[in-house]
Amino acid sequence: MTGLTQPWHIILILLIALLLFGGKRLPEIGRSLGSGMREFKDSLTGHPSPEPQQQLPAPETPTPAAKPTEHETV
């Protein structure tokens, strides 16, 4: 094996990417790279891209209820 195809080179590149971007950003970067490559491939082959998938909104965290003060309790 030559060049960047050796396993240690790939592990080193992945480790550097993890250190640079952090664990929270890597999945987002991977998704954007994947969708970009998919769009590029579709433009080369002439296939229309499917309708974009709607992402579900992130679940909202419930806010704690305010405690009544002495003046509000009846």
C-alpha positions in Angstrom: 0.0 0.0 0.0 1.3 3.4 -0.9 0.3 7.0 -0.1 -2.6 7.8 2.1 -4.2 4.3 1.8 -2.2 2.9 4.7 -4.3 2.2 7.8 -2.1 4.2 10.1 -2.4 7.3 7.8 -6.2 7.0 7.8 -6.3 6.7 11.6 -4.0 9.7 12.0 -6.2 11.8 9.7 -9.3 10.8 11.5 -7.7 11.6 14.9 -6.6 15.0 13.7 -10.1 15.8 12.4 -11.6 14.8 15.7 -9.2 17.1 17.6 -9.8 20.0 15.2 -13.6 19.9 14.9 -14.7 18.0 18.0 -17.1 15.2 18.4 -20.3 17.3 18.0 -19.4 18.8 14.7 -18.1 15.7 12.9 -21.5 14.2 12.2 -22.7 17.5 10.8 -19.6 17.8 8.6 -20.1 14.2 7.4 -23.7 14.8 6.5 -22.9 18.0 4.5 -20.0 16.2 2.7 -22.3 13.3 1.9 -25.1 15.5 0.5 -22.6 17.5 -1.5 -21.1 14.4 -3.0 -24.6 13.1 -3.8 -25.6 16.3 -5.5 -22.3 16.2 -7.5 -22.9 12.6 -8.6 -26.5 13.4 -9.6 -25.4 16.4 -11.7 -22.9 14.2 -13.5 -25.3 11.4 -14.3 -28.2 13.7 -15.1 -30.5 12.1 -12.5 -32.8 14.6 -10.8 -32.3 14.7 -7.1 -35.1 13.4 -4.8 -37.1 15.8 -2.8 -35.2 17.0 0.3 -36.1 15.2 3.4 -37.7 17.3 6.1 -35.8 17.2 9.3 -37.8 16.9 12.5 -37.3 19.9 14.8 -35.3 19.2 17.9 -37.4 18.3 20.9 -37.8 21.3 23.2 -36.8 20.9 26.8 -39.6 21.6 29.1 -39.1 24.6 31.3 -39.6 24.2 35.0 -42.8 25.7 36.4 -42.4 28.8 38.4 -42.9 28.4 42.1 -45.7 30.6 43.6 -44.6 33.2 46.0 -46.2 33.9 49.4 -48.2 36.7 47.9 -49.6 34.6 45.0 -50.9 31.7 47.2 -54.5 32.2 48.3 
